[in-house]
Amino acid sequence: MQKKDLGLAVLVLVVATVVAAINPRFLSPINLANTANLIGLYGLFTIAEAFVIVTAGIELSVGSVIALVGVLFVDLIVVQEVPWPLAMIIVLILGAVLGMIHGLLVTRLKLQPFVVTLCGLLIYRGIARFYTKDGTAGFSFGDEFPLLEWLVSGRTGGVPHSIMAFGAVAVVAWFVLHRTVFGRHLFAVGKNAEAAHFAGINTTRVIVLAYVICMVLTALSAIFFAMYTRSIQPSSHGNFYELYGIAAAVLGGFSLRGGEGSVVGAVLGVILLQMLQNLVNLLGIPSSLNFAVMGGVILIGVITDNQVARYRSRRQQAKALSALETSMRAELLAADRSK
């Protein structure tokens, strides 16, 4: 665990202690289970965002993709009567296709990730609203999918399956980002794409795969949300989820400049944000302040990131000057001795 992750873990424990002291209901089994379920739901697309952010990109269409994929998934298994395993495969493939399109637009056409994904945000939500005729997609009375509901929305030993899925995805993501060549390439591209290209890294492939992974995980998250809410209003379902994912990733140490980040930190960021939202609910504060919390977290994270970057730059400059001074002194001494 990095020092930054350790500091964030301590902060999570401090916030948990404060929340529990303010309202003991925080530690009730029901509240803990519900909080864990939400951590799992929101954590899946936070990991998705992290894969793009580490490449110095951004993905603003996460919420709209969750709405569109959720609508299609419900329609496939309820209206079209497609077997749910096949429906899951179809929407996951759709996620991969959307990710590939985003990646190719960024790499081949050299469009800014912000522009590409902002357009996606508008397009996908518009398609979802058109597909449902601005209605609500959901399960009719009597529709039952016992195995699917247990797998996605069920609990084992009181532990929600959503947080188990999040844990499994986080472990795989940690291994991919921190223990594989592909992960090192992701960090290298985010740090300096041009230098990575000259070093022999296929930057186009790396960036496209990052967006594909992001959208596949987002589609998976959409399935969990569809089964959690059991009804989807395309105009509002998934609104601002991309901001939550960005906030949690930034809070966890992923730099918006790219090339930095830790999956452990992102997991802790999700936990901390969800605890803060839980505190807002327990204190009876209007839920609309959740957006203020997310905005504040992103702002604090960016400010901290900038200050840390400046501090590191100054330290590197000081070390370089010190090394130069030492070298010059050595040369002067050598010149004096030669005389």
C-alpha positions as CSV (number, residue, x, y, z in Angstrom):
1,M,0.0,0.0,0.0
2,Q,1.4,3.4,-1.0
3,K,1.7,6.3,1.5
4,K,-1.2,8.1,-0.2
5,D,-3.4,5.0,0.1
6,L,-2.5,4.6,3.8
7,G,-3.4,8.2,4.5
8,L,-6.7,7.8,2.8
9,A,-7.4,4.6,4.7
10,V,-6.8,6.5,8.0
11,L,-9.1,9.2,6.8
12,V,-11.8,6.6,6.0
13,L,-11.5,5.2,9.6
14,V,-11.6,8.7,11.1
15,V,-14.8,9.6,9.1
16,A,-16.4,6.3,10.0
17,T,-15.7,6.9,13.7
18,V,-17.1,10.4,13.5
19,V,-20.2,9.2,11.6
20,A,-20.8,6.4,14.1
21,A,-20.4,8.9,17.0
22,I,-22.9,11.3,15.5
23,N,-25.4,8.7,14.7
24,P,-25.0,5.1,16.1
25,R,-27.5,3.9,13.5
26,F,-24.5,4.0,11.1
27,L,-23.3,0.7,12.6
28,S,-26.6,-1.1,12.4
29,P,-26.5,-4.3,10.3
30,I,-29.2,-3.0,8.0
31,N,-27.4,0.3,7.3
32,L,-24.0,-1.4,6.9
33,A,-25.5,-3.9,4.4
34,N,-27.2,-1.1,2.4
35,T,-24.0,1.0,2.4
36,A,-22.0,-2.0,1.3
37,N,-24.5,-2.6,-1.5
38,L,-24.2,1.0,-2.7
39,I,-20.4,0.8,-2.5
40,G,-20.5,-2.2,-4.8
41,L,-22.8,-0.5,-7.3
42,Y,-20.9,2.7,-7.5
43,G,-17.5,1.1,-7.3
44,L,-17.9,-0.8,-10.5
45,F,-18.1,2.2,-12.7
46,T,-15.5,4.0,-10.6
47,I,-12.9,1.3,-11.6
48,A,-14.2,1.8,-15.1
49,E,-13.4,5.6,-15.0
50,A,-10.0,4.9,-13.5
51,F,-8.8,2.9,-16.5
52,V,-9.5,5.9,-18.8
53,I,-8.3,8.6,-16.3
54,V,-4.9,6.9,-16.0
55,T,-4.3,7.4,-19.7
56,A,-5.0,11.2,-19.3
57,G,-8.4,10.7,-20.8
58,I,-11.9,11.2,-19.4
59,E,-15.2,9.4,-19.8
60,L,-18.3,11.6,-19.4
61,S,-20.9,9.2,-20.9
62,V,-20.9,6.7,-18.1
63,G,-24.3,7.7,-16.7
64,S,-25.9,7.8,-20.1
65,V,-24.5,4.4,-21.0
66,I,-25.9,3.0,-17.7
67,A,-29.3,4.4,-18.7
68,L,-29.1,3.0,-22.3
69,V,-27.7,-0.4,-21.4
70,G,-30.2,-0.7,-18.5
71,V,-33.1,0.0,-20.8
72,L,-31.9,-2.5,-23.4
73,F,-31.2,-5.2,-20.8
74,V,-34.6,-4.9,-19.3
75,D,-36.3,-4.9,-22.7
76,L,-34.3,-7.9,-23.9
77,I,-35.3,-10.2,-21.0
78,V,-38.8,-8.9,-20.3
79,V,-40.2,-7.9,-23.8
80,Q,-38.1,-9.8,-26.2
81,E,-37.9,-12.8,-23.8
82,V,-34.2,-13.3,-24.5
83,P,-32.6,-15.7,-21.9
84,W,-30.9,-13.4,-19.4
85,P,-27.4,-14.9,-19.8
86,L,-27.5,-14.2,-23.5
87,A,-28.9,-10.7,-22.8
88,M,-25.9,-10.0,-20.5
89,I,-23.5,-11.1,-23.2
90,I,-25.2,-8.8,-25.7
91,V,-25.1,-5.7,-23.5
92,L,-21.5,-6.4,-22.5
93,I,-20.5,-6.7,-26.2
94,L,-22.4,-3.4,-26.8
95,G,-20.3,-1.8,-24.1
96,A,-17.1,-3.1,-25.7
97,V,-18.3,-1.6,-29.1
98,L,-19.1,1.8,-27.6
99,G,-15.7,1.8,-25.9
100,M,-13.9,0.9,-29.1
101,I,-15.7,3.7,-30.9
102,H,-14.7,6.2,-28.2
103,G,-11.1,5.0,-28.3
104,L,-10.8,5.2,-32.1
105,L,-12.3,8.7,-32.2
106,V,-9.7,9.8,-29.7
107,T,-6.7,8.0,-31.3
108,R,-7.5,8.0,-35.0
109,L,-9.3,11.3,-35.4
110,K,-7.3,12.9,-32.7
111,L,-10.5,14.3,-31.0
112,Q,-10.4,15.4,-27.4
113,P,-11.7,12.7,-24.9
114,F,-13.8,15.4,-23.3
115,V,-15.6,16.2,-26.6
116,V,-16.0,12.6,-27.6
117,T,-17.5,11.4,-24.3
118,L,-19.6,14.6,-23.9
119,C,-21.2,13.9,-27.2
120,G,-21.7,10.3,-26.1
121,L,-23.4,11.5,-22.9
122,L,-26.0,13.4,-25.0
123,I,-26.4,10.8,-27.7
124,Y,-26.9,7.7,-25.5
125,R,-29.4,9.3,-23.2
126,G,-31.3,10.6,-26.2
127,I,-31.4,7.1,-27.7
128,A,-32.6,5.6,-24.4
129,R,-35.4,8.2,-24.2
130,F,-36.4,7.7,-27.8
131,Y,-36.3,3.9,-27.4
132,T,-38.7,4.0,-24.5
133,K,-40.7,7.0,-26.0
134,D,-39.7,8.8,-22.8
135,G,-41.4,6.2,-20.7
136,T,-40.2,4.0,-18.0
137,A,-38.6,0.6,-18.7
138,G,-39.2,-1.9,-15.9
139,F,-40.4,-5.3,-14.8
140,S,-44.1,-6.0,-15.0
141,F,-46.0,-7.5,-12.1
142,G,-45.2,-11.2,-11.9
143,D,-42.0,-11.0,-13.8
144,E,-39.5,-13.1,-12.0
145,F,-35.9,-14.1,-12.7
146,P,-34.9,-15.9,-9.4
147,L,-31.4,-16.9,-10.3
148,L,-30.5,-13.5,-12.0
149,E,-32.0,-11.6,-9.0
150,W,-30.1,-13.7,-6.5
151,L,-26.8,-13.4,-8.5
152,V,-27.1,-9.6,-8.9
153,S,-29.2,-8.4,-6.0
154,G,-28.9,-11.2,-3.5
155,R,-26.8,-11.6,-0.4
156,T,-24.7,-14.4,1.0
157,G,-24.2,-14.4,4.7
158,G,-25.6,-10.8,4.8
159,V,-23.0,-9.6,2.3
160,P,-24.5,-8.1,-0.9
161,H,-23.3,-9.7,-4.1
162,S,-22.7,-6.3,-5.6
163,I,-19.8,-5.6,-3.2
164,M,-18.5,-9.1,-3.9
165,A,-18.5,-8.3,-7.6
166,F,-16.8,-5.0,-6.9
167,G,-14.2,-6.7,-4.8
168,A,-13.5,-9.3,-7.6
169,V,-13.3,-6.6,-10.3
170,A,-11.0,-4.4,-8.0
171,V,-8.6,-7.4,-7.5
172,V,-8.4,-8.1,-11.2
173,A,-8.0,-4.3,-12.0
174,W,-5.2,-4.0,-9.4
175,F,-3.4,-7.0,-11.0
176,V,-3.8,-5.6,-14.5
177,L,-2.8,-2.0,-13.6
178,H,0.0,-2.8,-11.2
179,R,1.4,-6.2,-12.1
180,T,1.2,-6.5,-15.9
181,V,3.0,-5.0,-18.9
182,F,-0.3,-3.6,-20.2
183,G,-0.7,-1.8,-16.9
184,R,2.7,-0.3,-17.2
185,H,1.9,0.8,-20.7
186,L,-1.3,2.5,-19.4
187,F,0.7,4.5,-16.9
188,A,3.4,5.3,-19.5
189,V,0.9,6.6,-22.0
190,G,-0.8,8.7,-19.4
191,K,2.5,10.2,-18.3
192,N,3.7,11.0,-21.8
193,A,2.0,9.5,-24.8
194,E,4.7,10.8,-27.2
195,A,7.6,9.4,-25.2
196,A,5.7,6.1,-24.8
197,H,5.2,5.9,-28.6
198,F,8.9,6.4,-29.3
199,A,9.7,3.8,-26.6
200,G,7.9,1.3,-28.8
201,I,4.5,1.2,-27.1
202,N,1.4,0.9,-29.4
203,T,-0.3,3.9,-27.8
204,T,-3.4,3.6,-30.0
205,R,-4.0,0.0,-28.9
206,V,-3.5,0.9,-25.3
207,I,-5.9,3.8,-25.3
208,V,-8.6,1.9,-27.2
209,L,-8.4,-1.0,-24.8
210,A,-8.6,1.4,-21.9
211,Y,-11.9,2.7,-23.2
212,V,-13.2,-0.8,-24.1
213,I,-12.5,-1.9,-20.5
214,C,-14.2,1.2,-19.2
215,M,-17.4,0.6,-21.2
216,V,-17.5,-3.1,-20.5
217,L,-17.4,-2.5,-16.7
218,T,-19.9,0.3,-17.2
219,A,-22.3,-2.1,-18.9
220,L,-21.8,-4.6,-16.1
221,S,-22.6,-1.8,-13.6
222,A,-25.7,-1.0,-15.7
223,I,-27.0,-4.6,-15.2
224,F,-26.6,-4.3,-11.4
225,F,-28.4,-1.0,-11.3
226,A,-31.2,-2.3,-13.5
227,M,-31.8,-5.2,-11.1
228,Y,-31.4,-2.9,-8.1
229,T,-33.9,-0.3,-9.2
230,R,-36.1,-2.7,-11.3
231,S,-37.4,0.4,-13.2
232,I,-35.5,2.8,-15.4
233,Q,-36.5,6.4,-16.3
234,P,-34.1,7.2,-19.1
235,S,-34.3,11.0,-18.5
236,S,-32.9,10.6,-14.9
237,H,-31.4,7.1,-14.5
238,G,-27.7,7.4,-14.0
239,N,-27.6,11.2,-14.0
240,F,-24.2,12.5,-12.7
241,Y,-22.8,9.0,-12.1
242,E,-19.8,9.9,-14.2
243,L,-19.0,12.7,-11.8
244,Y,-19.2,10.3,-8.8
245,G,-16.8,8.0,-10.6
246,I,-14.4,10.8,-11.4
247,A,-14.6,12.2,-7.8
248,A,-13.9,8.8,-6.2
249,A,-11.0,8.1,-8.6
250,V,-9.5,11.5,-8.1
251,L,-10.0,11.2,-4.3
252,G,-8.2,7.9,-4.5
253,G,-5.1,9.3,-6.1
254,F,-5.8,9.1,-9.9
255,S,-4.4,12.3,-11.4
256,L,-6.5,14.0,-14.1
257,R,-3.2,14.6,-15.9
258,G,-2.8,10.9,-16.2
259,G,0.0,8.5,-15.4
260,E,-0.8,8.2,-11.7
261,G,-3.2,6.3,-9.6
262,S,-3.9,3.3,-7.4
263,V,-6.8,0.8,-7.5
264,V,-6.6,0.5,-3.7
265,G,-7.0,4.3,-3.5
266,A,-10.0,4.3,-5.9
267,V,-11.7,1.6,-3.7
268,L,-11.0,3.8,-0.6
269,G,-12.3,6.8,-2.5
270,V,-15.6,5.0,-3.2
271,I,-16.0,4.0,0.4
272,L,-15.3,7.5,1.7
273,L,-17.7,9.1,-0.7
274,Q,-20.4,6.6,0.2
275,M,-19.8,7.2,3.9
276,L,-20.2,10.9,3.4
277,Q,-23.4,10.4,1.5
278,N,-24.6,8.1,4.2
279,L,-23.8,10.8,6.8
280,V,-25.9,13.3,4.9
281,N,-28.8,10.9,4.9
282,L,-28.5,10.0,8.6
283,L,-28.4,13.7,9.6
284,G,-31.5,14.5,7.6
285,I,-29.6,16.9,5.3
286,P,-31.3,17.3,1.9
287,S,-30.0,14.7,-0.5
288,S,-29.4,17.4,-3.1
289,L,-26.2,18.3,-1.2
290,N,-24.7,15.0,-2.5
291,F,-23.8,16.9,-5.6
292,A,-22.2,19.6,-3.6
293,V,-20.1,16.9,-1.8
294,M,-19.0,15.4,-5.1
295,G,-18.1,18.8,-6.5
296,G,-16.2,19.7,-3.4
297,V,-14.3,16.4,-3.4
298,I,-13.3,16.8,-7.1
299,L,-12.1,20.4,-6.4
300,I,-10.1,19.3,-3.3
301,G,-8.7,16.4,-5.2
302,V,-7.5,18.6,-8.1
303,I,-6.1,21.2,-5.8
304,T,-4.2,18.6,-3.8
305,D,-3.0,16.9,-7.0
306,N,-1.7,20.3,-8.4
307,Q,0.1,21.1,-5.1
308,V,1.7,17.7,-4.9
309,A,2.9,18.0,-8.5
310,R,4.4,21.4,-7.8
311,Y,6.1,20.0,-4.7
312,R,7.6,17.1,-6.6
313,S,8.7,19.4,-9.4
314,R,10.5,21.6,-6.9
315,R,12.2,18.7,-5.3
316,Q,13.3,17.3,-8.6
317,Q,14.7,20.7,-9.6
318,A,16.5,21.0,-6.2
319,K,18.0,17.6,-6.7
320,A,19.1,18.4,-10.2
321,L,20.7,21.7,-9.1
322,S,22.4,19.9,-6.2
323,A,23.8,17.3,-8.5
324,L,25.0,19.9,-11.0
325,E,26.6,21.9,-8.2
326,T,28.4,18.7,-6.9
327,S,29.6,17.9,-10.4
328,M,30.9,21.4,-11.0
329,R,32.8,21.3,-7.7
330,A,34.3,18.0,-8.6
331,E,35.4,19.3,-11.9
332,L,36.9,22.4,-10.3
333,L,38.8,20.3,-7.8
334,A,40.1,18.0,-10.6
335,A,41.2,21.1,-12.5
336,D,43.0,22.5,-9.4
337,R,44.8,19.2,-8.8
338,S,45.9,19.0,-12.4
339,K,47.6,22.4,-12.1
